[in-house]
Amino acid sequence: MPNPVLQRQFGPTPATGAGSAAATTDTAMTTSAPPAPTVPVTEGGMSIGGTTRATFLLLIILMGGGVFGWRSVDEFEGLQNPGLLWGALIGAVVLAIAASFVPKLAAVLGPLYAVVEGFLLGAISHVYEIQFEGIVLQAVLATGAVFVVMLTLFVTRTIKVTQRMRSWVIGATIGVALFYLVSIVLSFFNVGIPLVWDTGPIGIIFSLVVIGVAAFNLLLDFDLIERGSASGMPRFMNWYAAFGLMVTIVWLYLEMLRLLARVRQ
């Protein structure tokens, strides 16, 4: 699931915010006035620590929902209640859209989404585990490893998030989302895209490319959280940013499952 969530709120660069626009207007009107001092981050506003705590809480809720989703799949009978799975899928989509467009409600919608999405992940993970024993643990470890590596690259500034990188990653993410959407629509007519969904080399390469796009979305998430905290965004943005980061992690995990399944086949 590609993650355009955080892009809506922060924009491409710090200079495009409302504060900078106001500062530009003031400067044009009073060119002789000294530059205004930097506005400090307001106490109780968005912070990296607050976003981190919210992210951990959402992931814990996600795993709790995953337990129920895991138990909904029987090893011999399969999914015990398919209608519940479809309901969870629709609910996850609705909650994700609502949280994306109403950031102030992220503290409520984020945990609800984590429960519903956790249920879906648990059911999907158990289906994969039945077919490929041990694959879930491998996917979790691989996702965690990619997260740590990308965070390290970001913190050490080994990879710097530039406007050119943002544009490339956002474009690639939109491309992947459109490809998945077309694939879903075609599946309703029993039409599949050859090679890409197969277990051959092309399918594996496609999975690696999508995982790369998801990994670079993590860099954009880290950058946006850092800039949002530095600019003194409202406190509710902690939950909004945590929700966006969780969406990226979930997407990365699902792509890891798909890649590992193809390799093991």
N, C-alpha and C positions, 0 to 999 in steps of 0.2 A: 504494500500500500504506500505509494509515494506521499511525501509529506510537504505540501505547500502551505501548511498551517501558519508557521511562524513568519513566512514571507509577507503575509497580508499586513501584519501589525507593525513591523519594524521598517519595512522598505529596504531598498538596496544599499543605501549608505547613510551614515549619521547625518550628513549634510542636507538630506532631503526632509528632515523632520520639521514639525511646525515651529519648534524653537529656533532653528536656524533661519527659517523664512522670516520670522519676526525680527531676528537680529539683523538680517539683511535690510529690512525695511527701515529699522531704527537708524542704521548706519547711513543709509541714503538720505534720511531726513536731517540728521545731525552729524554732518561729516567732521565737525570740529570737536565733537565730544570724545572723551577717552573711551577705549574699548571696555565693554561691560565685563565684569569679572565672571569667571566660570561658576555656574550654579552648582552647588554641591548636591550630592545625592541625598534626598530627603530621608530622614530616619523613618523606618517602617515601610519604605517603598520596596520596589523589586530589588532583589539581590541574588548573587550567585548561590549563596548558602540557602536562601529561601527556596530557590528553584530546585536545588539539589535535594532538599528535604521533601519537597512536593513530588519530585520524580521518584524517589525511593518509595514513598507512600503509594503512589499510583502503581508501581511495579509490584508491590506486595499485594495490593488489591487485585491486580491482573493475575497473579499466581493463584490467589484464592479462588477467583472465578474459574481458573484453569483446572482446579481440582474437580469442580462439578462437571465441567465439560469432559474431562478425562473419564469420569465415572459414567457418563451418558453413553459411552461406546462400549459394547460388549465384545469380547474377543471372538466369539463364535457367531453372535447374532448381528453384529454391527451396530449402527446407530439405533438406539432404542426409541427415540422420538424425533424423526426427521423434521416435523413441523416446528419443534422447539429450536432446532438449528437454523431454519429459515427465519424464524422470528428474531433470533439473536442477530442474524446477519443484517436484516432490515433495521433493527434497533441500533446496531453499531453504526451503520451508515447515517441514520438520522441524527444520532448523538454527535457524530464527528462533524457533520455539517453545521449543526447548531452551535457546537463549541467553537468552531472556526469563525463563525460570523458574530457570535456574542461572547467576546472574551471575558466580560465581567461575570459570566455564569460558569466559567471554566472550573471553579472550585467545586461546583455541584455536578456539572456535566462530565468533567474529567473522570471522577471516580465511578460514575454510572457507566461511562464508556469502558473503563477498565474492567468492570465486572462482566459486561456483555462480551467484550472482545476477548477477555480471558476464557470465557466459556467456549467461544469459537476456537481459540488456540488450543485449549485442552482437548476438544473433540478431534480437531485436525491432527494434533500431535499423536493421539492414541491410535488413530488410523494408520499413520506412518509407522508408529512403533510396532504395530501388529505385523506389518509387512517387512519391516527392517529393524530387527531387534538392536537396541542401543543407539538408534539414529537421533532420538530426541536429545540425549545427553551430549552427543557430538555437536548437534546444532546449537545447543545452549552454550557450550564451551567455545565454539567457533564465533558465535555472535559476541560473547564477552571479550574474546581476544581481539576482534576487529574494533570493538568499542574502545578498549584500552589503547590500542595502537593509534587510532585516530585522535583520541584525547591527548595522548603524548605528543603526537605530531603538531597538534594545535597549540598546546601549552608551551612547547619549546620553540614555536614559530618555525619549525622545520618546513611546514607548508603554510604559507600565508594566504588568508582568504582575501582575495582581491575582487574588484567588481567584475573583471573578466571571468574569474572562476565562478562567481555567483551566477552570472548569465549562462555559462556553460552547463552548470549542474542543474539549474532550474529548467533549462531547455531540454536536457536529457531526461529529467524526471517527468516532464509533461509528455515527452515522447513515449516513455515506458507506460505511463498511465493510459495514453490513447491506444497503444498497442494492446494492452490488457483489455480495455473496453471493447475494442473491435473483436478480439478473440472471444469474449463472453457473448457478444451479440451473435457472432457466427456459430457459436456452439448451440444456440437455440435452434438453428437450422441444420444441425448435424454436419457442420462444415468446420474442418480443422485446418490449421496452418501447418503445412508439412515441415519436417526437419527441426523447426524451432522447439516444438514440444516433445520431440523424440529424445531417446537416451543416447543418441550418437554424439559425435564431436561437436556438431553445430549447436545442439541443445545445451551441451555443457558449457560451451563458449558463451552462449547467450546468457546462461545463468551467472557466469562469472562477470559479465559486463553489467548486468542488473545489480549484482552485489556491490560492484565498484561504485555505481551511481548511488546506491543506498548509503555506502560508507562515506562518500563525499557529502551527502546530505547531513551526516553527523557533524562534519566540520562547519557547515552553514548554521546548524542549530547551535553549536558552541559559540560561534561568532555572534549570532543574534542575541543569545542570552547574555554574553559579556557586554555587548553594546547597549542592550536594554537596561542592564543593571547600572552601567556607568552613566546613562542619561537620566536616571531617576524616574523610571516608569512607575506607574501605580502598583500597589502591592498585589492586586489580583493577577498581574502579569506573571507572577511566580507560577501560578497554576496553569495559566495559558501556555507559557513556555514549556513547562513540564509535560503538559499534554502533547504538544508538538514533538518533543523529544521521544516520548513514549511511542508515538505513531511511527517514527523512524525506526526505533528498535524493533517493534513488532514486524514491520516490513522486512527488515534485515533478517530476522529470525526465520520468517516464512521462506525467504529466498534461500537461506542456508539449508532448510529442510528439503526444498526442491532440488538443489544442487547435489546434496548428499544422496538423495534417492536415485538420481540419474547416474551418479558415479557407481553406486552399489549395484544398480541393475546391469 
